[in-house]
Amino acid sequence: MYAKYTSVFIGVGVIIPRVLESKIKFEIAYSLLPAFWEKGNITELAKHKKSFETKSIEDDRLVSISNKGNAASLNVAKKMA
């Protein structure tokens, strides 16, 4: 993943298949370099991945898995709900 207006690498974002509740679900996962945290990059990535993937994956199969102590990730998940 690269910054929107530059060619600077800032992290990665992927869709990971998972088996949850005996069903295949798809997690929008990401890892961002700390210098780029709390700048809206992950929300933008998640929106892009969700809009792209919902063309082939039903909304109820997309999931977010976050550490309860990671308020920023939980906030992104709430925005994507």
C-alpha atoms as a printed R data frame, in Angstrom:
   type eleno elety resid chain resno       x       y      z
1  ATOM     1    CA   MET     A     1   0.000   0.000  0.000
2  ATOM     2    CA   TYR     A     2   1.314   3.424 -0.911
3  ATOM     3    CA   ALA     A     3   0.405   6.891  0.327
4  ATOM     4    CA   LYS     A     4  -2.389   8.395 -1.749
5  ATOM     5    CA   TYR     A     5  -0.453  11.284 -3.278
6  ATOM     6    CA   THR     A     6   3.101   9.928 -3.170
7  ATOM     7    CA   SER     A     7   4.901   6.700 -3.938
8  ATOM     8    CA   VAL     A     8   5.875   6.154 -0.277
9  ATOM     9    CA   PHE     A     9   5.204   2.612  0.981
10 ATOM    10    CA   ILE     A    10   3.068   2.781  4.143
11 ATOM    11    CA   GLY     A    11   1.848  -0.792  4.732
12 ATOM    12    CA   VAL     A    12  -0.227  -3.680  3.411
13 ATOM    13    CA   GLY     A    13  -3.905  -4.554  3.222
14 ATOM    14    CA   VAL     A    14  -5.339  -7.924  2.264
15 ATOM    15    CA   ILE     A    15  -8.470 -10.060  2.301
16 ATOM    16    CA   ILE     A    16  -7.921 -13.265  4.306
17 ATOM    17    CA   PRO     A    17 -10.336 -16.217  4.123
18 ATOM    18    CA   ARG     A    18 -11.204 -17.574  7.593
19 ATOM    19    CA   VAL     A    19 -13.445 -20.326  8.924
20 ATOM    20    CA   LEU     A    20 -15.663 -18.802 11.614
21 ATOM    21    CA   GLU     A    21 -18.795 -20.416 13.016
22 ATOM    22    CA   SER     A    22 -18.298 -23.267 10.510
23 ATOM    23    CA   LYS     A    23 -18.617 -20.832  7.583
24 ATOM    24    CA   ILE     A    24 -16.081 -19.230  5.300
25 ATOM    25    CA   LYS     A    25 -15.756 -15.527  6.089
26 ATOM    26    CA   PHE     A    26 -13.345 -12.916  4.730
27 ATOM    27    CA   GLU     A    27 -11.333 -10.608  6.956
28 ATOM    28    CA   ILE     A    28 -10.123  -7.224  5.783
29 ATOM    29    CA   ALA     A    29  -6.665  -7.207  7.390
30 ATOM    30    CA   TYR     A    30  -3.938  -4.605  7.370
31 ATOM    31    CA   SER     A    31  -0.597  -3.635  8.817
32 ATOM    32    CA   LEU     A    32   0.547  -0.051  8.646
33 ATOM    33    CA   LEU     A    33   3.895   1.514  9.469
34 ATOM    34    CA   PRO     A    34   3.562   3.450 12.768
35 ATOM    35    CA   ALA     A    35   4.424   6.791 11.149
36 ATOM    36    CA   PHE     A    36   1.160   6.539  9.192
37 ATOM    37    CA   TRP     A    37  -1.187   5.571 12.047
38 ATOM    38    CA   GLU     A    38  -4.155   7.801 12.919
39 ATOM    39    CA   LYS     A    39  -4.192   9.621  9.593
40 ATOM    40    CA   GLY     A    40  -7.260   7.970  8.038
41 ATOM    41    CA   ASN     A    41  -5.228   5.633  5.820
42 ATOM    42    CA   ILE     A    42  -6.742   2.432  7.194
43 ATOM    43    CA   THR     A    43 -10.311   3.711  6.979
44 ATOM    44    CA   GLU     A    44  -9.685   4.584  3.331
45 ATOM    45    CA   LEU     A    45  -8.095   1.175  2.686
46 ATOM    46    CA   ALA     A    46 -10.969  -0.660  4.388
47 ATOM    47    CA   LYS     A    47 -13.572   1.280  2.390
48 ATOM    48    CA   HIS     A    48 -11.744   0.501 -0.845
49 ATOM    49    CA   LYS     A    49 -11.351  -3.207 -0.033
50 ATOM    50    CA   LYS     A    50 -14.976  -3.471  1.091
51 ATOM    51    CA   SER     A    51 -16.350  -1.773 -2.038
52 ATOM    52    CA   PHE     A    52 -14.152  -3.932 -4.268
53 ATOM    53    CA   GLU     A    53 -14.881  -7.200 -2.473
54 ATOM    54    CA   THR     A    54 -18.638  -6.723 -2.069
55 ATOM    55    CA   LYS     A    55 -18.888  -7.099 -5.825
56 ATOM    56    CA   SER     A    56 -17.977 -10.778 -5.333
57 ATOM    57    CA   ILE     A    57 -18.488 -11.411 -1.580
58 ATOM    58    CA   GLU     A    58 -21.757 -10.872  0.305
59 ATOM    59    CA   ASP     A    59 -21.566  -8.249  3.090
60 ATOM    60    CA   ASP     A    60 -22.396 -10.795  5.798
61 ATOM    61    CA   ARG     A    61 -19.235 -12.738  4.914
62 ATOM    62    CA   LEU     A    62 -16.869  -9.783  5.520
63 ATOM    63    CA   VAL     A    63 -15.526  -9.613  9.081
64 ATOM    64    CA   SER     A    64 -13.166  -7.562 11.180
65 ATOM    65    CA   ILE     A    65 -11.008  -9.160 13.864
66 ATOM    66    CA   SER     A    66  -9.442  -6.665 16.280
67 ATOM    67    CA   ASN     A    67  -7.667  -6.711 19.596
68 ATOM    68    CA   LYS     A    68 -10.034  -5.285 22.245
69 ATOM    69    CA   GLY     A    69  -7.254  -2.937 23.375
70 ATOM    70    CA   ASN     A    70  -6.747  -1.422 19.925
71 ATOM    71    CA   ALA     A    71  -9.204   1.477 19.930
72 ATOM    72    CA   ALA     A    72  -8.141   2.697 16.469
73 ATOM    73    CA   SER     A    73  -8.847  -0.689 14.836
74 ATOM    74    CA   LEU     A    74 -12.161  -0.977 16.652
75 ATOM    75    CA   ASN     A    75 -13.082   2.494 15.387
76 ATOM    76    CA   VAL     A    76 -12.335   1.472 11.780
77 ATOM    77    CA   ALA     A    77 -14.440  -1.670 12.218
78 ATOM    78    CA   LYS     A    78 -17.373   0.418 13.502
79 ATOM    79    CA   LYS     A    79 -17.108   2.737 10.483
80 ATOM    80    CA   MET     A    80 -17.201  -0.261  8.137
81 ATOM    81    CA   ALA     A    81 -20.269  -1.867  9.765
